[in-house]
Amino acid sequence: MGVTQAAGLSLRWFRDTFATNSSGVREPYEELTAGAAKIPAGSDGLLWTPYLMGERTPHLDSNARGALVGVTASHTRAHIVRAILEGVAFSLRDTFTLFREMNVPVASIRLGGGGACSPLWRQIQADVYGQAVEIVEAEEGAAYGAALLAGVGAGFWPTVDVACAATVRIASRIDPQPAAVATLNASYAAYRRIYPATREILGIH
């Protein structure tokens, strides 16, 4: 199991802090991601580490801190939003990197939660992982899973595997884009160097 402490929180923090007007009206996520969709993969060199609440995977470090690295005068708000989306995906990829090092195969990747509602974030994840991602028909994953467990407990299905086989359906599949995969592989390599650098700079031991 891998955990990114501030996955969806990263985008919410940005919206609540930088995309809220004086009356307290928050800009819709759809508008933020629409702008980010116009930015090329790799965010023109901008990188984000989503360690707003420390981190658990792969750095079990409550003192880890977020960082926006590589800002230039040519970067826009849309670049920052895309960098956040990519940074969260890089953080999630860290878990797959650990799985690979442990020789744990990953046959399929299914997305759920609020981030899975964004077509852009789905594509970014497929491109960052270099593997297709799937969206299931049931949107409320946790509640749906609880209902399946209850069904097994009540005897409607003999096992959880049988319950899932009978009810879980794939709604869509997003394939990675080769050019974006190559760019994001390079970005991921740079991303992996940020945590140890910021840890040293901040004097966290």
C-alpha positions in Angstrom: 0.0 0.0 0.0 1.2 3.5 -0.8 -0.2 6.8 0.4 0.2 10.4 -0.8 -0.9 12.6 2.1 -1.9 15.7 0.0 -3.0 14.4 -3.4 -6.4 16.1 -4.0 -5.5 18.5 -1.1 -2.7 19.9 -3.2 -5.1 21.2 -5.9 -7.6 22.3 -3.2 -4.9 24.2 -1.3 -3.9 26.0 -4.5 -7.5 26.9 -5.4 -8.5 28.0 -1.9 -5.3 30.1 -1.5 -4.8 31.6 -5.0 -8.0 31.1 -6.9 -10.6 32.6 -4.5 -11.9 36.1 -5.0 -12.4 38.8 -2.3 -16.0 37.6 -1.8 -14.7 34.1 -1.0 -16.0 32.5 -4.2 -13.7 29.7 -5.3 -12.9 29.1 -8.9 -14.2 25.8 -10.2 -11.7 23.0 -10.6 -12.9 22.6 -14.2 -11.6 26.1 -15.0 -8.3 25.5 -13.4 -7.7 22.3 -15.3 -9.0 23.7 -18.6 -6.1 26.2 -18.4 -3.7 23.5 -17.4 -4.7 21.3 -20.3 -3.2 23.9 -22.7 0.2 23.5 -21.1 2.5 20.8 -22.5 3.5 17.7 -20.6 6.3 18.5 -18.2 4.9 21.9 -17.4 7.9 23.6 -19.2 10.2 22.4 -16.5 8.1 23.3 -13.4 8.0 20.7 -10.7 5.8 20.3 -7.6 6.3 18.0 -4.6 2.9 17.5 -2.8 4.3 17.2 0.7 1.9 19.7 2.4 1.3 17.4 5.3 4.6 15.6 5.5 4.6 12.3 3.6 4.1 8.6 4.1 5.2 7.0 0.8 8.0 6.6 -0.1 9.3 9.0 2.5 8.0 8.2 6.0 8.7 11.8 7.1 6.2 14.1 8.9 8.6 16.9 8.3 8.7 16.7 4.6 7.7 19.9 2.9 6.1 20.8 -0.4 8.2 22.6 -3.1 7.5 24.4 -6.3 10.8 24.2 -8.2 12.0 25.8 -11.4 9.7 28.9 -11.6 10.5 31.4 -14.3 8.9 34.6 -15.4 7.3 32.8 -18.4 5.4 30.4 -16.2 1.7 31.1 -15.7 -1.0 30.0 -13.2 -1.9 27.2 -15.7 1.7 25.9 -15.5 1.5 25.8 -11.7 -1.8 23.9 -11.9 -0.4 21.4 -14.3 2.7 21.0 -12.3 0.6 20.2 -9.2 -1.4 17.5 -11.2 1.9 16.0 -12.4 3.6 16.2 -9.0 0.8 14.3 -7.4 1.0 11.7 -10.1 4.8 11.5 -9.6 4.2 10.9 -5.9 1.8 8.1 -6.7 4.3 6.7 -9.2 6.7 6.4 -6.3 4.6 3.5 -4.9 4.8 1.7 -8.3 8.5 2.2 -8.2 8.6 0.5 -4.8 6.4 -2.3 -6.1 8.8 -2.9 -9.0 11.8 -3.0 -6.7 9.9 -5.6 -4.6 9.1 -7.6 -7.8 5.3 -7.0 -7.1 3.6 -7.0 -10.5 1.0 -4.4 -11.3 -1.5 -5.8 -13.9 -4.0 -2.9 -13.9 -4.4 0.6 -12.5 -7.9 1.8 -11.6 -8.6 5.4 -10.6 -11.2 6.6 -8.1 -12.1 9.6 -6.0 -12.4 13.3 -7.0 -9.2 13.4 -9.0 -10.5 10.7 -11.3 -13.3 13.0 -12.4 -10.8 15.2 -14.3 -10.0 14.0 -17.8 -6.7 15.8 -17.7 -5.6 14.3 -14.5 -6.6 10.8 -15.8 -4.4 11.4 -18.9 -1.5 12.7 -16.8 -1.6 9.6 -14.6 -1.6 7.3 -17.6 1.4 9.3 -19.1 3.3 9.4 -15.8 2.8 5.7 -15.1 3.4 4.7 -18.7 0.5 2.4 -18.4 -3.2 2.5 -19.2 -5.5 3.5 -16.4 -9.1 2.4 -16.0 -12.2 4.1 -14.6 -14.9 1.9 -13.1 -18.6 2.5 -13.4 -19.1 2.9 -9.6 -18.0 6.4 -8.7 -18.1 6.0 -4.9 -15.4 3.3 -4.5 -15.3 3.1 -0.7 -19.1 2.9 -0.3 -19.4 0.5 -3.1 -16.7 -1.7 -1.6 -18.5 -1.6 1.7 -21.7 -2.7 0.1 -20.0 -5.6 -1.6 -18.4 -6.7 1.7 -21.9 -6.6 3.3 -23.2 -8.7 0.4 -20.6 -11.3 1.0 -21.3 -11.3 4.7 -25.0 -11.7 4.0 -24.3 -14.6 1.7 -25.3 -13.0 -1.6 -21.8 -14.0 -2.9 -19.5 -16.7 -1.6 -16.3 -14.6 -1.7 -15.2 -11.0 -2.3 -13.5 -12.1 -5.6 -16.8 -13.5 -6.9 -18.7 -10.3 -5.8 -16.2 -8.1 -7.7 -16.3 -10.3 -10.8 -20.1 -10.1 -10.8 -20.5 -6.4 -10.2 -17.3 -4.3 -11.1 -17.4 -2.9 -14.6 -14.8 -0.8 -16.4 -16.4 2.4 -17.8 -13.4 3.7 -19.7 -9.7 3.1 -20.3 -7.1 5.9 -20.9 -4.0 4.9 -22.8 -0.6 6.7 -22.3 0.7 9.0 -25.0 4.2 7.9 -26.0 5.6 11.5 -26.4 4.2 12.6 -23.1 5.5 9.4 -21.4 9.1 10.2 -22.5 8.9 13.8 -21.3 7.4 12.9 -18.0 9.9 10.1 -17.4 12.6 12.8 -17.5 10.5 15.1 -15.2 10.0 12.2 -12.8 13.8 11.6 -12.6 14.2 15.3 -11.6 11.3 15.2 -9.2 13.0 12.3 -7.3 15.9 14.6 -6.5 13.8 17.3 -4.9 13.0 15.7 -1.6 16.6 15.0 -0.5 17.6 18.5 -1.6 14.9 20.3 0.3 15.5 18.0 3.4 19.1 19.1 3.4 18.3 22.8 2.8 15.7 22.9 5.6 18.0 21.0 8.0 15.5 18.3 8.6 17.0 15.2 10.2 
